[in-house]
């Protein structure tokens, strides 16, 4: 989505209808065919991010049919392969100054944590052990792509298996 790219490169203040219409090579009236106004665009942008970068994983039924260790490896692979955290930093920066964005970001991270907490609890973890493993998984996978940009996919995949093994034993 063009607006997500603008958000990630210039912040929410640079998301302007005129700019998006120009970048998409559509008229402003064409833009208003899809969105009532800028606020509507921003709300739909948050909804899109929440669904496409979180819910698609949580609702992926095939993940529920595999062992928890396999599920964690597959989730980490999906995050990396599809760069599902690509816009997280920009969205979080936006949320620091906007109540609506902050509410959605909080909900998304609670969904992520809840899903992964359930997976780690299937492995028998409870209490602080459960929370620590859940938080580590989310934190690491949220930052991996931005922190280790130059690391080869092969090495990241190898480290992912070691990390999952560490977190599940």
ABEGO torsion letter per residue (X at the ends): XAAAAAAAAAEAAABBAAAAAAAAGBBAAAAAAABABAAAAAAAAAAAAAAAAAAAAAABAAAAABBAAAAAAAAAAAAAAAGAAAAAAAAAAAAAABAAAAAAAAAAAAAAAAAAAAAAAAAGBBEAAAAAAAAAAAAAAAAAAAAAAABBAAAAAAAAAAAAAAAAX
